[in-house]
């Protein structure tokens, strides 16, 4: 059993994703581009992008996933994840 426990940042649109990244970059006192560059393996994106990232984990043998969502955006993130990501993964 291989597992992954980590932060996932999901937004309904790319503008939502950019807003999340901007918030985290501002906290780190850096630009969004620098913040993202320092985290190349962070699953961040729209539901389609998150599905792609999870499928890559599965290809590496990960069969158990524990996503953690940003504080303050956790309800919206869980809603998107359950509505748009999980059904897409089940259909594959």
C-alpha positions in Angstrom: 0.0 0.0 0.0 1.4 3.3 -1.0 -0.3 6.5 0.3 -0.1 10.2 -0.2 -1.1 12.7 2.5 -0.8 16.3 1.5 -2.2 19.6 0.5 -4.5 19.9 -2.5 -5.6 23.3 -3.8 -8.6 23.1 -6.0 -10.7 25.9 -7.6 -13.7 25.8 -9.9 -12.0 28.1 -12.5 -8.4 29.1 -13.2 -9.2 32.5 -11.7 -10.2 30.8 -8.4 -7.0 28.8 -8.4 -4.9 31.9 -9.0 -6.7 33.6 -6.1 -5.8 30.8 -3.8 -2.2 30.8 -4.9 -2.1 34.6 -4.6 -3.3 34.4 -1.0 -0.6 31.8 -0.1 2.1 33.8 -1.9 1.1 37.0 -0.1 1.5 35.2 3.2 5.0 34.1 2.2 5.7 37.6 0.9 6.5 36.5 -2.6 4.9 36.4 -6.0 2.5 33.7 -7.1 5.0 32.5 -9.7 7.8 32.2 -7.2 5.5 30.5 -4.7 4.4 27.9 -7.3 7.9 27.4 -8.6 9.0 26.4 -5.1 6.2 23.8 -5.0 6.3 22.0 -8.3 4.7 18.8 -6.9 1.7 20.6 -5.2 -1.5 19.4 -6.7 -3.2 22.7 -7.5 -5.7 23.5 -10.2 -9.2 23.1 -11.5 -10.9 19.7 -11.0 -9.6 18.4 -14.4 -6.0 19.2 -13.4 -6.5 17.6 -10.0 -7.8 14.4 -11.7 -4.7 14.4 -13.9 -2.4 14.7 -10.8 -4.2 11.9 -8.9 -4.0 9.6 -12.0 -0.2 10.3 -12.0 0.0 9.3 -8.3 -2.0 6.1 -9.2 0.5 5.3 -12.0 3.3 5.5 -9.4 1.4 2.9 -7.3 -0.4 5.2 -4.8 -3.6 3.6 -3.9 -4.6 5.5 -0.8 -5.0 9.3 -0.9 -5.6 11.7 2.0 -6.1 15.2 0.6 -5.8 18.2 2.9 -7.5 21.4 1.8 -6.6 25.0 2.6 -8.1 26.4 5.8 -11.0 28.7 5.1 -11.5 27.1 1.7 -12.0 23.5 2.9 -15.8 23.4 2.5 -15.7 24.6 -1.1 -12.7 22.4 -1.8 -14.5 19.3 -0.5 -17.6 20.2 -2.5 -15.6 20.5 -5.7 -13.5 17.4 -5.0 -16.6 15.3 -4.3 -18.7 16.7 -7.1 -16.1 16.9 -9.9 -13.0 14.8 -9.0 -14.2 11.6 -7.4 -16.8 10.8 -10.1 -14.2 11.3 -12.8 -11.8 9.0 -11.0 -14.5 6.3 -10.6 -15.4 6.4 -14.3 -11.8 5.5 -15.3 
